[in-house]
Amino acid sequence: MGQEYIGALKLGSEKAFRKIMDCWYSGLFNFANGYLNNVENAKEVLQDVFLKLWDNRHNLDDNTNLNAYLYTITRNRCIDLIRRERLILQFRNDKKEEYLRLTDSFEALSDPILDNLFASEIQDEIHKAVAGLPEQCRKVFILSRTDGMKNREISESLHLSEKTVESHLTKALKTIKLALERRFPGSLNLMLILTRTFSVR
């Protein structure tokens, strides 16, 4: 989603940048304000988000998922801001209610369930990267991550040395990590998601 704007944005098109803002600002604002419950803070977050998009435009991959990218940056910025606000309020007896509300928002934003917002897209990208691995490397990765086999067991099953198995796994993880970073730059917990067991189609 949003890939049609990336090429022009990377070339410095302000028109493409404004189009992205028009498409995403409202949704991102509602997302941020829903956790911050403060219009000015939400505006501050959105200003930082779009400034970061503009500053990092040259580093975007052509296949970057803008929806995932923008919501992830917004989420990260909200977490940073809430952490800062909580530090300010934690010792003020007259602000206990606000401190508790911010704590609830912080925990909600930090909840891994929110990762499901992009989980299927990230999973699809992992599957693509795995499918593109060399055959032996792909077999090793699938046996490790899908079947849960230990390196020694993979070594015996494929008649490879354990060192070779480790080499294949390192190569696979590096390839997938690079693919995810290109598609979802700035995303949280990519390696955590990557190292979870998942089924390969």
MDTraj code that builds the backbone (N, CA, C; nanometers):
import mdtraj as md
import numpy as np

residues = "MET GLY GLN GLU TYR ILE GLY ALA LEU LYS LEU GLY SER GLU LYS ALA PHE ARG LYS ILE MET ASP CYS TRP TYR SER GLY LEU PHE ASN PHE ALA ASN GLY TYR LEU ASN ASN VAL GLU ASN ALA LYS GLU VAL LEU GLN ASP VAL PHE LEU LYS LEU TRP ASP ASN ARG HIS ASN LEU ASP ASP ASN THR ASN LEU ASN ALA TYR LEU TYR THR ILE THR ARG ASN ARG CYS ILE ASP LEU ILE ARG ARG GLU ARG LEU ILE LEU GLN PHE ARG ASN ASP LYS LYS GLU GLU TYR LEU ARG LEU THR ASP SER PHE GLU ALA LEU SER ASP PRO ILE LEU ASP ASN LEU PHE ALA SER GLU ILE GLN ASP GLU ILE HIS LYS ALA VAL ALA GLY LEU PRO GLU GLN CYS ARG LYS VAL PHE ILE LEU SER ARG THR ASP GLY MET LYS ASN ARG GLU ILE SER GLU SER LEU HIS LEU SER GLU LYS THR VAL GLU SER HIS LEU THR LYS ALA LEU LYS THR ILE LYS LEU ALA LEU GLU ARG ARG PHE PRO GLY SER LEU ASN LEU MET LEU ILE LEU THR ARG THR PHE SER VAL ARG".split()
xyz = np.array([
    [0.0841, -0.1198, 0.0000],
    [0.0000, 0.0000, 0.0000],
    [0.0876, 0.1247, 0.0000],
    [0.0648, 0.2149, -0.0980],
    [0.1400, 0.3391, -0.1026],
    [0.2644, 0.3341, -0.1886],
    [0.2947, 0.2155, -0.2470],
    [0.4161, 0.2039, -0.3273],
    [0.4166, 0.2981, -0.4469],
    [0.2964, 0.3377, -0.4927],
    [0.2891, 0.4219, -0.6120],
    [0.3474, 0.5614, -0.5884],
    [0.3651, 0.5995, -0.4611],
    [0.4189, 0.7316, -0.4308],
    [0.5695, 0.7294, -0.4036],
    [0.6247, 0.6135, -0.3811],
    [0.7614, 0.6060, -0.3303],
    [0.8648, 0.6556, -0.4299],
    [0.8505, 0.6158, -0.5557],
    [0.9477, 0.6577, -0.6569],
    [0.9598, 0.8085, -0.6644],
    [0.8446, 0.8768, -0.6721],
    [0.8456, 1.0234, -0.6796],
    [0.8974, 1.0847, -0.5499],
    [0.8609, 1.0247, -0.4367],
    [0.9078, 1.0760, -0.3077],
    [1.0593, 1.0684, -0.2988],
    [1.1166, 0.9576, -0.3436],
    [1.2620, 0.9410, -0.3389],
    [1.3339, 1.0451, -0.4249],
    [1.2651, 1.0927, -0.5286],
    [1.3225, 1.1954, -0.6152],
    [1.3001, 1.3355, -0.5603],
    [1.2354, 1.3446, -0.4437],
    [1.2157, 1.4738, -0.3791],
    [1.0868, 1.5442, -0.4165],
    [0.9893, 1.4691, -0.4672],
    [0.8630, 1.5290, -0.5076],
    [0.7807, 1.5737, -0.3866],
    [0.7608, 1.7044, -0.3735],
    [0.6774, 1.7555, -0.2647],
    [0.5311, 1.7197, -0.2886],
    [0.4933, 1.7082, -0.4154],
    [0.3561, 1.6696, -0.4481],
    [0.3256, 1.5301, -0.3945],
    [0.4193, 1.4359, -0.4143],
    [0.4013, 1.2993, -0.3635],
    [0.3972, 1.2999, -0.2108],
    [0.4831, 1.3820, -0.1494],
    [0.4867, 1.3914, -0.0040],
    [0.3534, 1.4432, 0.0502],
    [0.2994, 1.5474, -0.0147],
    [0.1702, 1.6025, 0.0295],
    [0.0583, 1.5004, 0.0099],
    [0.0663, 1.4226, -0.0979],
    [-0.0343, 1.3206, -0.1233],
    [-0.0329, 1.2156, -0.0132],
    [0.0875, 1.1763, 0.0287],
    [0.1009, 1.0797, 0.1376],
    [0.0425, 1.1375, 0.2666],
    [0.0719, 1.2632, 0.2929],
    [0.0167, 1.3272, 0.4126],
    [-0.1355, 1.3309, 0.4070],
    [-0.1891, 1.3648, 0.2898],
    [-0.3346, 1.3702, 0.2746],
    [-0.3987, 1.2337, 0.3006],
    [-0.3323, 1.1291, 0.2547],
    [-0.3876, 0.9942, 0.2663],
    [-0.3776, 0.9376, 0.4075],
    [-0.2685, 0.9707, 0.4770],
    [-0.2414, 0.9032, 0.6044],
    [-0.2574, 0.9895, 0.7287],
    [-0.2574, 1.1222, 0.7135],
    [-0.2529, 1.2069, 0.8331],
    [-0.3687, 1.1787, 0.9288],
    [-0.4895, 1.1750, 0.8778],
    [-0.6059, 1.1578, 0.9640],
    [-0.6012, 1.0269, 1.0424],
    [-0.5722, 0.9181, 0.9731],
    [-0.5668, 0.7886, 1.0405],
    [-0.4562, 0.7812, 1.1433],
    [-0.3391, 0.8357, 1.1090],
    [-0.2271, 0.8351, 1.2024],
    [-0.2550, 0.9247, 1.3231],
    [-0.3196, 1.0385, 1.2962],
    [-0.3530, 1.1292, 1.4058],
    [-0.4489, 1.0618, 1.5042],
    [-0.5517, 0.9982, 1.4518],
    [-0.6486, 0.9299, 1.5385],
    [-0.5824, 0.8170, 1.6165],
    [-0.4906, 0.7472, 1.5516],
    [-0.4169, 0.6394, 1.6171],
    [-0.3350, 0.6954, 1.7333],
    [-0.2596, 0.8027, 1.7067],
    [-0.1742, 0.8617, 1.8104],
    [-0.2569, 0.9242, 1.9225],
    [-0.3584, 1.0007, 1.8846],
    [-0.4386, 1.0694, 1.9860],
    [-0.5193, 0.9712, 2.0707],
    [-0.5519, 0.8561, 2.0134],
    [-0.6237, 0.7552, 2.0894],
    [-0.5434, 0.7057, 2.2082],
    [-0.4109, 0.7050, 2.1952],
    [-0.3249, 0.6621, 2.3057],
    [-0.2768, 0.7798, 2.3896],
    [-0.2532, 0.8935, 2.3248],
    [-0.1984, 1.0084, 2.3973],
    [-0.3062, 1.0921, 2.4653],
    [-0.4247, 1.0926, 2.4070],
    [-0.5371, 1.1727, 2.4579],
    [-0.4952, 1.3179, 2.4763],
    [-0.4182, 1.3665, 2.3805],
    [-0.3684, 1.5037, 2.3867],
    [-0.3444, 1.5496, 2.2429],
    [-0.4284, 1.6413, 2.1968],
    [-0.4232, 1.6842, 2.0564],
    [-0.2873, 1.7425, 2.0201],
    [-0.2337, 1.8278, 2.1054],
    [-0.1052, 1.8919, 2.0749],
    [0.0078, 1.7900, 2.0677],
    [0.0072, 1.6936, 2.1603],
    [0.1096, 1.5896, 2.1570],
    [0.0961, 1.5022, 2.0329],
    [-0.0290, 1.4743, 1.9951],
    [-0.0516, 1.3941, 1.8746],
    [-0.0012, 1.4679, 1.7511],
    [-0.0249, 1.5994, 1.7467],
    [0.0259, 1.6790, 1.6345],
    [0.1790, 1.6781, 1.6323],
    [0.2389, 1.6857, 1.7506],
    [0.3858, 1.6819, 1.7610],
    [0.4396, 1.5489, 1.7071],
    [0.3718, 1.4411, 1.7431],
    [0.4127, 1.3091, 1.6961],
    [0.4046, 1.3024, 1.5439],
    [0.2938, 1.3497, 1.4871],
    [0.2755, 1.3442, 1.3417],
    [0.3772, 1.4307, 1.2686],
    [0.4114, 1.5444, 1.3283],
    [0.5139, 1.6298, 1.2685],
    [0.6468, 1.5549, 1.2606],
    [0.6822, 1.4867, 1.3690],
    [0.8060, 1.4092, 1.3719],
    [0.8015, 1.2937, 1.2720],
    [0.6850, 1.2276, 1.2616],
    [0.6706, 1.1133, 1.1720],
    [0.6937, 1.1542, 1.0269],
    [0.6291, 1.2608, 0.9837],
    [0.6420, 1.3012, 0.8438],
    [0.7768, 1.3662, 0.8151],
    [0.8348, 1.4293, 0.9165],
    [0.9702, 1.4820, 0.8994],
    [1.0685, 1.3672, 0.8798],
    [1.0506, 1.2603, 0.9571],
    [1.1377, 1.1444, 0.9425],
    [1.1185, 1.0792, 0.8064],
    [0.9941, 1.0720, 0.7594],
    [0.9682, 1.0161, 0.6262],
    [1.0426, 1.0957, 0.5204],
    [1.0339, 1.2281, 0.5287],
    [1.1008, 1.3126, 0.4298],
    [1.2526, 1.3000, 0.4393],
    [1.3050, 1.3029, 0.5598],
    [1.4505, 1.2950, 0.5779],
    [1.5066, 1.1608, 0.5317],
    [1.4269, 1.0536, 0.5462],
    [1.4742, 0.9190, 0.5113],
    [1.4274, 0.8719, 0.3744],
    [1.3709, 0.9630, 0.2950],
    [1.3093, 0.9216, 0.1691],
    [1.4062, 0.8511, 0.0747],
    [1.5340, 0.8925, 0.0760],
    [1.6313, 0.8321, -0.0156],
    [1.6626, 0.6868, 0.0207],
    [1.6367, 0.6498, 0.1461],
    [1.6683, 0.5147, 0.1919],
    [1.5523, 0.4168, 0.1752],
    [1.4384, 0.4654, 0.1287],
    [1.3221, 0.3785, 0.1126],
    [1.3412, 0.2836, -0.0042],
    [1.3035, 0.1589, 0.0184],
    [1.3022, 0.0624, -0.0917],
    [1.1767, 0.0863, -0.1743],
    [1.1840, 0.0546, -0.3029],
    [1.0676, 0.0744, -0.3893],
    [0.9467, -0.0064, -0.3438],
    [0.9705, -0.1154, -0.2712],
    [0.8611, -0.2013, -0.2241],
    [0.8222, -0.1740, -0.0792],
    [0.8725, -0.0650, -0.0231],
    [0.8386, -0.0318, 0.1157],
    [0.6874, -0.0219, 0.1335],
    [0.6376, -0.0856, 0.2374],
    [0.4958, -0.0767, 0.2709],
    [0.4764, 0.0496, 0.3549],
    [0.4268, 0.1543, 0.2908],
    [0.4148, 0.2828, 0.3603],
    [0.3211, 0.2763, 0.4796],
    [0.2151, 0.1985, 0.4676],
    [0.1206, 0.1877, 0.5785],
    [0.1900, 0.1320, 0.7027],
    [0.2612, 0.0228, 0.6858],
    [0.3343, -0.0371, 0.7979],
    [0.4434, 0.0567, 0.8482],
    [0.5128, 0.1199, 0.7547],
    [0.6222, 0.2100, 0.7896],
    [0.5734, 0.3274, 0.8741],
    [0.4671, 0.3933, 0.8290],
    [0.4177, 0.5121, 0.8976],
    [0.3549, 0.4801, 1.0329],
    [0.2789, 0.3706, 1.0390],
    [0.2175, 0.3351, 1.1670],
    [0.3230, 0.2898, 1.2679],
    [0.4270, 0.2248, 1.2193],
    [0.5333, 0.1807, 1.3104],
    [0.6088, 0.2998, 1.3673],
    [0.6423, 0.3966, 1.2825],
    [0.7113, 0.5161, 1.3317],
    [0.6225, 0.5905, 1.4315],
    [0.4935, 0.6006, 1.3994],
    [0.3997, 0.6691, 1.4898],
    [0.3930, 0.5972, 1.6236],
    [0.3843, 0.4676, 1.6186],
    [0.3803, 0.3888, 1.7423],
    [0.5071, 0.4117, 1.8252],
    [0.6223, 0.4053, 1.7612],
    [0.7485, 0.4245, 1.8326],
    [0.7569, 0.5631, 1.8954],
    [0.7118, 0.6635, 1.8181],
    [0.7183, 0.8009, 1.8689],
    [0.6229, 0.8197, 1.9866],
    [0.5053, 0.7582, 1.9806],
    [0.4105, 0.7656, 2.0926],
    [0.4699, 0.7026, 2.2178],
    [0.5338, 0.5885, 2.2008],
    [0.5965, 0.5210, 2.3146],
    [0.7033, 0.6105, 2.3775],
    [0.7862, 0.6740, 2.2927],
    [0.8905, 0.7635, 2.3445],
    [0.8303, 0.8801, 2.4212],
    [0.7239, 0.9386, 2.3651],
    [0.6629, 1.0543, 2.4283],
    [0.5964, 1.0165, 2.5602],
    [0.5259, 0.9031, 2.5599],
    [0.4604, 0.8579, 2.6838],
    [0.5635, 0.8253, 2.7903],
    [0.6726, 0.7659, 2.7512],
    [0.7796, 0.7352, 2.8476],
    [0.8313, 0.8644, 2.9108],
    [0.8484, 0.9662, 2.8285],
    [0.8959, 1.0956, 2.8788],
    [0.7939, 1.1586, 2.9740],
    [0.6655, 1.1563, 2.9335],
    [0.5612, 1.2166, 3.0166],
    [0.5468, 1.1437, 3.1500],
    [0.5594, 1.0137, 3.1470],
    [0.5458, 0.9364, 3.2720],
    [0.6587, 0.9690, 3.3693],
    [0.7783, 0.9898, 3.3169],
    [0.8902, 1.0257, 3.4031],
    [0.8651, 1.1585, 3.4729],
    [0.8029, 1.2500, 3.4000],
    [0.7736, 1.3814, 3.4567],
    [0.6659, 1.3731, 3.5654],
    [0.5670, 1.2850, 3.5434],
    [0.4499, 1.2813, 3.6318],
    [0.4587, 1.1837, 3.7490],
    [0.5536, 1.0908, 3.7435],
    [0.5483, 0.9797, 3.8388],
    [0.5607, 1.0206, 3.9850],
    [0.6209, 1.1355, 4.0137],
    [0.6376, 1.1775, 4.1531],
    [0.5415, 1.2906, 4.1942],
    [0.4447, 1.3169, 4.1074],
    [0.3485, 1.4238, 4.1378],
    [0.2175, 1.3621, 4.1853],
    [0.1841, 1.3855, 4.3102],
    [0.0620, 1.3276, 4.3679],
    [-0.0644, 1.3803, 4.3010],
    [-0.0577, 1.5045, 4.2491],
    [-0.1760, 1.5636, 4.1870],
    [-0.1975, 1.5160, 4.0433],
    [-0.1056, 1.4308, 3.9931],
    [-0.1155, 1.3843, 3.8544],
    [-0.1228, 1.2314, 3.8461],
    [-0.1661, 1.1691, 3.9560],
    [-0.1673, 1.0233, 3.9582],
    [-0.2614, 0.9644, 3.8526],
    [-0.3763, 1.0287, 3.8360],
    [-0.4737, 0.9786, 3.7381],
    [-0.4166, 0.9855, 3.5966],
    [-0.3505, 1.0955, 3.5645],
    [-0.2895, 1.1108, 3.4328],
    [-0.1754, 1.0109, 3.4154],
    [-0.0980, 0.9900, 3.5221],
    [0.0125, 0.8937, 3.5170],
    [-0.0404, 0.7532, 3.4888],
    [-0.1494, 0.7156, 3.5542],
    [-0.2077, 0.5826, 3.5340],
    [-0.2624, 0.5681, 3.3921],
    [-0.3229, 0.6754, 3.3402],
    [-0.3753, 0.6699, 3.2036],
    [-0.2610, 0.6509, 3.1043],
    [-0.1522, 0.7241, 3.1243],
    [-0.0362, 0.7104, 3.0364],
    [0.0247, 0.5714, 3.0480],
    [0.0248, 0.5166, 3.1678],
    [0.0767, 0.3807, 3.1877],
    [-0.0056, 0.2803, 3.1096],
    [-0.1381, 0.2964, 3.1132],
    [-0.2253, 0.2067, 3.0360],
    [-0.1964, 0.2186, 2.8866],
    [-0.1776, 0.3398, 2.8380],
    [-0.1483, 0.3610, 2.6965],
    [-0.0125, 0.3018, 2.6592],
    [0.0846, 0.3208, 2.7492],
    [0.2184, 0.2664, 2.7245],
    [0.2130, 0.1147, 2.7116],
    [0.1410, 0.0509, 2.8024],
    [0.1301, -0.0950, 2.7994],
    [0.0549, -0.1420, 2.6758],
    [-0.0474, -0.0665, 2.6353],
    [-0.1241, -0.1038, 2.5163],
    [-0.0375, -0.0936, 2.3909],
    [0.0401, 0.0141, 2.3802],
    [0.1276, 0.0312, 2.2639],
    [0.2395, -0.0708, 2.2620],
    [0.2834, -0.1125, 2.3808],
    [0.3926, -0.2091, 2.3907],
    [0.3438, -0.3530, 2.3766],
    [0.2134, -0.3722, 2.3768],
    [0.1568, -0.5068, 2.3685],
    [0.1905, -0.5699, 2.2340],
    [0.2519, -0.6882, 2.2341],
    [0.2873, -0.7537, 2.1068],
    [0.1670, -0.7836, 2.0185],
    [0.0456, -0.7822, 2.0767],
    [-0.0735, -0.8054, 1.9951],
    [-0.0838, -0.6997, 1.8860],
    [-0.0361, -0.5783, 1.9138],
    [-0.0416, -0.4725, 1.8141],
    [0.0429, -0.5065, 1.6920],
    [0.1427, -0.5917, 1.7114],
    [0.2249, -0.6327, 1.5977],
    [0.1427, -0.7037, 1.4914],
    [0.0259, -0.7580, 1.5301],
    [-0.0588, -0.8277, 1.4329],
    [-0.1107, -0.7350, 1.3250],
    [-0.1017, -0.6029, 1.3499],
    [-0.1435, -0.5060, 1.2503],
    [-0.0681, -0.5270, 1.1197],
    [0.0574, -0.5697, 1.1325],
    [0.1398, -0.5893, 1.0140],
    [0.1910, -0.7329, 1.0007],
    [0.1506, -0.8201, 1.0923],
    [0.2101, -0.9537, 1.0987],
    [0.1945, -1.0305, 0.9682],
    [0.0760, -1.0267, 0.9078],
    [0.0544, -1.1049, 0.7865],
    [0.1410, -1.0541, 0.6723],
    [0.1592, -0.9199, 0.6646],
    [0.2426, -0.8635, 0.5593],
    [0.3894, -0.9006, 0.5798],
    [0.4326, -0.8958, 0.7052],
    [0.5703, -0.9333, 0.7360],
    [0.5914, -1.0818, 0.7075],
    [0.4904, -1.1628, 0.7450],
    [0.4990, -1.3067, 0.7213],
    [0.5096, -1.3372, 0.5724],
    [0.4325, -1.2658, 0.4917],
    [0.4383, -1.2845, 0.3469],
    [0.5775, -1.2535, 0.2937],
    [0.6383, -1.1473, 0.3465],
    [0.7713, -1.1088, 0.3015],
    [0.8748, -1.2134, 0.3419],
    [0.8573, -1.2718, 0.4603],
    [0.9475, -1.3788, 0.5045],
    [0.9374, -1.4974, 0.4108],
    [0.8140, -1.5361, 0.3768],
    [0.7950, -1.6504, 0.2875],
    [0.8589, -1.6260, 0.1507],
    [0.8475, -1.5039, 0.1004],
    [0.9091, -1.4709, -0.0281],
    [1.0612, -1.4847, -0.0197],
    [1.1165, -1.4329, 0.0907],
    [1.2616, -1.4385, 0.1081],
    [1.3090, -1.5828, 0.1210],
    [1.2334, -1.6641, 0.1957],
    [1.2695, -1.8057, 0.2114],
    [1.2635, -1.8775, 0.0772],
    [1.1597, -1.8492, -0.0008],
    [1.1447, -1.9133, -0.1319],
    [1.2600, -1.8787, -0.2252],
    [1.3225, -1.7627, -0.2047],
    [1.4313, -1.7204, -0.2904],
    [1.5687, -1.7689, -0.2475],
    [1.5752, -1.8401, -0.1348],
    [1.7039, -1.8923, -0.0873],
    [1.7513, -2.0080, -0.1750],
    [1.8827, -2.0302, -0.1835],
    [1.9320, -2.1504, -0.2523],
    [1.8707, -2.2755, -0.1884],
    [1.8547, -2.3806, -0.2671],
    [1.7787, -2.4981, -0.2224],
    [1.8274, -2.5545, -0.0893],
    [1.9577, -2.5782, -0.0774],
    [2.0098, -2.6390, 0.0451],
    [1.9924, -2.5458, 0.1644],
    [2.0133, -2.4181, 0.1409],
    [1.9973, -2.3182, 0.2459],
    [1.8511, -2.3133, 0.2914],
    [1.7608, -2.3203, 0.1946],
    [1.6176, -2.3179, 0.2264],
    [1.5787, -2.4417, 0.3076],
    [1.6300, -2.5581, 0.2697],
    [1.5989, -2.6817, 0.3422],
    [1.6436, -2.6715, 0.4871],
    [1.7649, -2.6210, 0.5077],
    [1.8191, -2.6081, 0.6430],
    [1.7325, -2.5132, 0.7254],
    [1.6958, -2.4002, 0.6663],
    [1.6162, -2.3020, 0.7382],
    [1.4797, -2.3586, 0.7762],
    [1.4146, -2.4271, 0.6828],
    [1.2820, -2.4835, 0.7092],
    [1.2886, -2.5905, 0.8179],
    [1.3909, -2.6761, 0.8115],
    [1.4047, -2.7794, 0.9141],
    [1.4279, -2.7176, 1.0516],
    [1.5000, -2.6063, 1.0547],
    [1.5288, -2.5395, 1.1815],
    [1.4086, -2.4634, 1.2338],
    [1.3492, -2.3781, 1.1499],
    [1.2443, -2.2889, 1.1970],
    [1.1054, -2.3518, 1.1955],
    [1.0773, -2.4365, 1.0987],
    [0.9439, -2.4955, 1.0894],
    [0.9340, -2.6266, 1.1660],
    [1.0335, -2.7115, 1.1479],
    [1.0295, -2.8431, 1.2127],
    [1.0943, -2.8434, 1.3503],
    [1.1631, -2.7335, 1.3840],
    [1.2221, -2.7224, 1.5169],
    [1.3401, -2.8147, 1.5421],
    [1.4052, -2.8581, 1.4350],
    [1.5198, -2.9489, 1.4510],
    [1.6440, -2.8737, 1.4966],
    [1.7244, -2.9406, 1.5770],
    [1.8501, -2.8826, 1.6218],
    [1.9536, -2.8969, 1.5111],
    [2.0595, -2.8165, 1.5213],
    [2.1626, -2.8186, 1.4172],
    [2.2207, -2.9578, 1.3968],
    [2.2421, -3.0295, 1.5072],
    [2.2981, -3.1645, 1.4966],
    [2.2045, -3.2567, 1.4201],
    [2.0740, -3.2442, 1.4465],
    [1.9748, -3.3282, 1.3788],
    [1.9677, -3.2948, 1.2301],
    [1.9772, -3.1660, 1.1986],
    [1.9769, -3.1251, 1.0574],
    [2.1017, -3.1775, 0.9882],
    [2.2125, -3.1693, 1.0572],
    [2.3392, -3.2185, 1.0041],
    [2.3298, -3.3661, 0.9659],
    [2.2702, -3.4453, 1.0552],
    [2.2564, -3.5891, 1.0290],
    [2.1552, -3.6163, 0.9185],
    [2.0468, -3.5393, 0.9175],
    [1.9410, -3.5609, 0.8193],
    [1.9858, -3.5282, 0.6776],
    [2.0632, -3.4213, 0.6610],
    [2.1045, -3.3775, 0.5276],
    [2.2484, -3.4165, 0.4941],
    [2.3124, -3.4871, 0.5868],
    [2.4508, -3.5314, 0.5671],
    [2.5439, -3.4116, 0.5438],
    [2.5298, -3.3142, 0.6307],
    [2.6138, -3.1961, 0.6267],
    [2.6865, -3.1815, 0.7596],
    [2.7969, -3.1101, 0.7594],
    [2.8636, -3.0823, 0.8862],
    [2.7823, -2.9784, 0.9621],
    [2.7954, -2.9789, 1.0950],
    [2.7220, -2.8797, 1.1749],
    [2.7670, -2.7382, 1.1401],
    [2.8922, -2.7229, 1.1043],
    [2.9437, -2.5914, 1.0651],
    [2.8740, -2.5417, 0.9394],
    [2.8501, -2.6348, 0.8449],
    [2.7805, -2.5979, 0.7214],
    [2.6360, -2.5598, 0.7510],
    [2.5732, -2.6340, 0.8424],
    [2.4358, -2.6022, 0.8823],
    [2.4300, -2.4616, 0.9423],
    [2.5233, -2.4319, 1.0311],
    [2.5281, -2.2989, 1.0923],
    [2.5481, -2.1909, 0.9876],
    [2.6312, -2.2193, 0.8889],
    [2.6574, -2.1236, 0.7819],
    [2.5309, -2.0965, 0.7008],
    [2.4562, -2.2023, 0.6692],
    [2.3312, -2.1864, 0.5944],
    [2.2297, -2.1045, 0.6743],
    [2.2190, -2.1313, 0.8044],
    [2.1243, -2.0581, 0.8882],
    [2.1617, -1.9104, 0.8981],
    [2.2896, -1.8840, 0.9127],
    [2.3363, -1.7455, 0.9189],
    [2.3037, -1.6721, 0.7896],
    [2.3279, -1.7379, 0.6769],
    [2.2995, -1.6774, 0.5472],
    [2.1498, -1.6528, 0.5310],
    [2.0671, -1.7504, 0.5712],
    [1.9221, -1.7383, 0.5572],
    [1.8704, -1.6226, 0.6425],
    [1.9132, -1.6163, 0.7671],
    [1.8676, -1.5106, 0.8575],
    [1.9097, -1.3725, 0.8078],
    [2.0312, -1.3633, 0.7567],
    [2.0798, -1.2353, 0.7052],
    [1.9983, -1.1924, 0.5833],
    [1.9706, -1.2877, 0.4939],
    [1.8932, -1.2577, 0.3735],
    [1.7531, -1.2108, 0.4079],
    [1.6890, -1.2807, 0.5012],
    [1.5516, -1.2460, 0.5399],
    [1.5495, -1.1131, 0.6135],
    [1.6456, -1.0919, 0.7008],
    [1.6520, -0.9652, 0.7750],
    [1.6668, -0.8470, 0.6789],
    [1.7522, -0.8603, 0.5786],
    [1.7710, -0.7535, 0.4810],
    [1.6434, -0.7283, 0.4019],
    [1.5731, -0.8368, 0.3674],
    [1.4475, -0.8231, 0.2930],
    [1.3440, -0.7478, 0.3763],
    [1.3367, -0.7795, 0.5054],
    [1.2407, -0.7123, 0.5938],
    [1.2774, -0.5664, 0.6153],
    [1.4054, -0.5389, 0.6308],
    [1.4485, -0.4013, 0.6539],
    [1.4235, -0.3140, 0.5311],
    [1.4360, -0.3749, 0.4117],
    [1.4079, -0.2990, 0.2896],
    [1.2586, -0.2693, 0.2770],
    [1.1769, -0.3694, 0.3102],
    [1.0318, -0.3549, 0.2925],
    [0.9670, -0.2774, 0.4066],
    [1.0168, -0.2969, 0.5286],
    [0.9569, -0.2320, 0.6447],
    [1.0633, -0.1575, 0.7245],
    [1.1259, -0.0554, 0.6663],
    [1.2323, 0.0151, 0.7392],
    [1.1798, 0.0776, 0.8671],
    [1.2575, 0.0621, 0.9751],
    [1.2206, 0.1235, 1.1026],
    [1.1235, 0.0430, 1.1850],
    [1.0856, -0.0762, 1.1376],
    [0.9859, -0.1536, 1.2112],
    [1.0419, -0.2119, 1.3395],
    [0.9522, -0.2346, 1.4361],
    [0.9896, -0.2924, 1.5642],
    [0.9989, -0.4439, 1.5557],
    [1.0886, -0.5003, 1.6304],
    [1.0915, -0.6438, 1.6586],
    [1.0943, -0.7326, 1.5348],
    [1.1603, -0.6881, 1.4278],
    [1.1651, -0.7721, 1.3080],
    [1.2380, -0.9027, 1.3355],
    [1.3482, -0.8943, 1.4081],
    [1.4224, -1.0166, 1.4343],
    [1.3476, -1.1060, 1.5317],
    [1.2671, -1.0485, 1.6210],
    [1.1851, -1.1297, 1.7108],
    [1.0832, -1.2082, 1.6293],
    [1.0182, -1.1388, 1.5363],
    [0.9210, -1.2052, 1.4498],
    [0.9901, -1.3110, 1.3653],
    [1.1078, -1.2760, 1.3130],
    [1.1823, -1.3658, 1.2266],
    [1.2209, -1.4947, 1.2965],
    [1.2572, -1.4858, 1.4246],
    [1.3066, -1.6033, 1.4939],
    [1.1964, -1.6891, 1.5538],
    [1.0700, -1.6435, 1.5440],
    [0.9600, -1.7281, 1.5883],
    [0.9425, -1.8444, 1.4910],
    [0.8891, -1.9530, 1.5398],
    [0.8572, -2.0645, 1.4525],
    [0.7376, -2.0284, 1.3667],
    [0.7483, -2.0560, 1.2372],
    [0.6352, -2.0292, 1.1495],
    [0.6328, -2.1361, 1.0429],
    [0.5144, -2.1563, 0.9851],
    [0.4994, -2.2596, 0.8831],
    [0.5292, -2.2030, 0.7459],
    [0.6068, -2.2725, 0.6688],
    [0.6387, -2.2306, 0.5335],
    [0.5404, -2.2955, 0.4384],
    [0.4795, -2.2145, 0.3547],
    [0.3765, -2.2664, 0.2648],
    [0.4366, -2.3568, 0.1605],
])
top = md.Topology()
chain = top.add_chain()
for i, resn in enumerate(residues, 1):
    res = top.add_residue(resn, chain, resSeq=i)
    for name in ("N", "CA", "C"):
        top.add_atom(name, md.element.get_by_symbol(name[0]), res)
traj = md.Trajectory(xyz[None], top)
